Amino acid sequence: MAELESLETTAEHERILREIESTDTACIGPTLRSVYDGEEHGRFMEKLEARIRNHDREIEKMCNFHYQGFVDSITELLKVRGEAQKLKNQVTDTNRKLQNEGKELIIAMEELKQCRLQQRNISATVDKLTLCLPVLEMYSKLREQMKSKRHYPALKTLEHLEHTYLPQVSHYRFCKVMVDNIPKLREEIKEVSMSDLKDFLESIRKHSDKIGETAMKQAQQQRNLDNIVSQHPRISGGKKTKKEACAGSDLEVKNTSPMSEQDSGILDVEDEEEDEEVPGAQELVDFSPVYCCLHIYSVLGARETFENYYRKQRRKQARLVLQPPSNMHETLDGYRKYFNQIVGFFVVEDHILHTTQGLVNRAYIDELWEMALSKTIAALRTHSSYCSDPSLVLDLKNLIVLFADTLQGYGFPVNQLFDMLLEIQDQYSETLLKKWSGVFRNILDSDNYSPIPVSNEEIYKKIVGQFPFQDAELEKQPFPKKFPFSEFVPKVYNQIKEFIYACLKFSEDLHLSSTEVDDMIRKSTNLLLTRTLSNCLQNVIKRKNVGLTELVQIIINTTHLEKSCKFLEEFITNITNVLPETVHTTKLYGTTTFKDARHAAEEEIYTNLNQKIDQFLQLADYDWMALEPSSRASDYLVDLIGFLRSTFAVFTHLPGDVDAHSTMSGKVAQTACMSACKHLSTSLMQLLLEAEVRQLTLGALQQFNLDVEECEQFARSGPVPGFQGDTLQLAFIDLRQIMPGEAFGEGFAFRLAWGGCAWCVCPWSRSPSPV
């Protein structure tokens, strides 16, 4: 077994030795390691030493075989050494000379080397700077744009810098700093643009009234110029309205862009001096903050956020604009400022709608307008109800019409505003009625209730021109002469016409048909006649200090005013061009008004006459125990009859009653006279029936009979013409029946109803001649 292991070890050592002899020395390490890994390295060393000795013997044999050649080579080499030394000396000398001669060249070459190195460095530097300078320039430009608040160009510059320039020099350290700053710069641009937008919104809120005022001025100018053109049509020599040139009916803000300018919508009239142009909304407002902020947020992918913020803020501003001031109703300027703010708000929104794509849409605008319309109408209804001045109401109506026309030019529906104006028309009529009530009261209070005296033709024509009056007999009379009516007739008539004109003014620009205008005027005029004027006349008639003369004159005046109603009908027809025969045309009820006033005056005349009679009768002082009568009627009764004669003399000026059912002239005078006589008869009868009258003497009765005869004489004298036969005397028939005949003689007896008993000549009377 040990022998077998020895043989294996010997064979392994032989293999290793062959590998050492045949292997490159660089790879001999692993072979030697295998020797040291084994345990027989000592025996290997012995084998190695034996192999070295074998090779040394072979080398020695070979050297011995070639020794003579070696000696010859050494000899030759020694010969060459001498020549080599000479050559070495020559080379050394040549080298020294060459070194001496090449020092300057070496210096020049070194300098050239340095120059080439510098040139290469400069070229490389220039190349790098060529790449870096545009980046730095763009960054500097970006900073400058941000400093000058040109945010949208700054954002464009930032995009170019990030996507075009920085990638080319991304390995430089300063580029990394720029890349890190880009998000911060974007956020800064975003914040600053939003700050500018907030400033814009605040500014636009403050200047909405100015924008609205400008828009309404333009609408007013356009309407006036349209009226001029419609009244004076002509062919213009190539000139047209600026609105036609821009194909727009608003402030020329539609279809515009932030960089474009539009005309202001003023009509150029040929051969006429041009009006001063009113700037458009885009000239009053710088919309660039909105456009820039919109573009910035769009580029940054936050457009929806921006749209929501803008709409939310504008809704808040709309609510503020639509909140009317508490004292708006006090002056027209309050309404004007309120309308200006609303118009300004919607002019801006309309401009934004047509100059941006999607920031606001039609649905959003319509929603705001519906809210504005409802709140505006509610505010106007509330505040206009406080207006008591018809001039202010009329000015408010004109302002509302201008407000509606202005917004209608921008495409907003305004029919509800015109419907509301019809409601205000009713209020306007009420304020007119109140105003004219005061006018009529002043006219009636200041009237002298005497026929108007006329001293010359000029005054006559002036009055006839004011009031439609024709009387051929009066025209034939010489001057001076008198009209039958007093001054309040032409004044009232003219004031009715003024009222009609005032009603007509409100109907202008309301887009009403002629029939609707005519109906509105006639209804208002009917209210004026049947309510306002009627109340004023009734108040005058019922006044305590009104006299019979004034009442008679009122009857005369109302008669002439009643006749003038047909002229008022014609007047309304002329200004509305609606014939009275048109279906559903409202008729004037003036006839009823003046008839009622006249009837009230008549009743007041009857009442006043009776009161006057009662006043005279209070002066009656009969001595029922008188022995002898006086030679004439009682003084109080004579005065009463005189008063009645003079009073009924005035009644002779009364015209005939215009009632279609009665043509009798002087009917009022006849009725008054009959009423006075009946009342006088009844009152005299009451004197006899008083409880204090217990006894009568024949003298007292004769005196009373004289008074009755005086009354009968008054009735027979015909104080008022028109009575047939003894009609008026029948008023005293009851008195005559209890009075004696031609003489108080024998056998005279009479019965007088008194307290349910009858009495005659009383033998118990203490008077000398008892009755």
Number of C-alpha atoms within 10 A of each C-alpha: 5 6 8 9 10 12 11 11 17 16 12 14 20 16 13 19 18 11 14 16 11 10 12 10 9 7 10 15 11 10 15 15 10 11 17 13 9 11 10 14 15 12 13 21 13 11 16 16 12 12 14 12 12 12 12 12 12 12 12 12 12 11 13 11 11 11 12 11 11 13 11 11 12 12 12 11 12 12 11 12 12 11 11 13 11 12 12 12 12 12 13 12 12 12 12 12 11 12 13 11 11 13 11 11 12 12 11 12 13 12 12 12 12 12 12 12 12 12 12 12 12 12 12 12 12 13 11 12 14 11 15 19 13 14 23 18 12 17 17 12 16 22 17 13 17 19 11 10 15 17 25 24 16 25 23 14 17 21 15 14 22 15 10 11 19 21 13 13 16 14 10 11 10 13 19 13 10 18 16 11 12 15 12 11 18 18 13 14 22 20 13 16 24 21 14 19 21 16 13 18 18 13 12 21 18 12 18 26 22 18 28 28 21 21 27 25 15 22 25 16 18 19 15 12 17 14 12 11 13 10 9 8 10 8 8 11 8 6 12 15 16 18 19 11 12 17 11 16 19 24 28 22 28 20 15 16 18 14 6 9 13 20 17 22 25 22 20 16 16 13 7 7 8 11 11 7 13 18 18 22 23 22 14 14 15 13 20 16 21 23 20 21 24 25 19 25 21 15 14 13 11 14 18 14 11 20 17 13 13 18 15 12 14 17 16 10 17 20 14 13 22 20 14 20 14 9 10 19 23 15 12 15 12 16 22 20 19 21 26 23 24 26 27 26 23 22 26 19 19 22 22 23 20 18 19 18 10 13 21 19 15 12 9 14 17 13 12 17 19 13 15 19 19 13 16 20 16 13 18 20 15 12 18 21 14 13 18 18 13 20 14 18 25 19 14 23 25 19 17 20 19 19 24 22 20 27 23 16 15 20 12 18 16 17 11 13 20 18 13 15 24 17 12 21 20 13 19 28 24 17 19 23 22 17 16 20 19 15 17 23 18 13 18 21 13 11 15 14 21 18 16 18 17 17 13 12 12 10 12 19 12 10 17 14 11 13 19 15 14 9 8 7 7 13 12 8 10 11 14 11 16 16 17 17 22 21 20 23 24 21 19 19 19 14 16 19 16 13 21 21 15 18 23 17 13 23 24 13 13 16 10 12 11 14 18 15 23 25 19 21 24 23 18 23 26 19 19 26 22 19 14 23 26 22 18 22 22 16 14 20 23 14 10 9 9 14 16 21 15 20 23 24 24 27 25 24 23 23 23 21 25 19 17 18 17 14 15 20 15 15 14 24 15 11 14 18 14 18 15 15 9 9 8 9 16 17 14 20 18 25 20 14 24 26 19 17 25 25 14 18 25 22 17 20 24 22 16 18 24 20 14 16 21 16 13 18 17 10 12 15 10 14 16 18 18 17 18 13 19 13 8 11 19 20 14 17 21 16 12 19 19 13 16 20 18 11 18 20 14 16 23 14 14 19 18 16 19 15 10 6 7 10 11 14 16 19 20 24 28 20 15 22 24 21 18 23 25 20 20 23 20 15 16 18 15 11 15 20 15 10 10 8 13 10 16 21 21 20 19 20 24 21 22 22 20 19 20 21 17 18 23 20 13 18 23 14 13 18 21 23 14 13 14 8 10 12 11 24 20 17 22 22 14 13 17 17 10 14 17 15 11 6 8 13 9 6 6 12 14 15 11 14 11 14 8 6 8 10 13 12 16 13 10 8 13 9 16 10 15 17 20
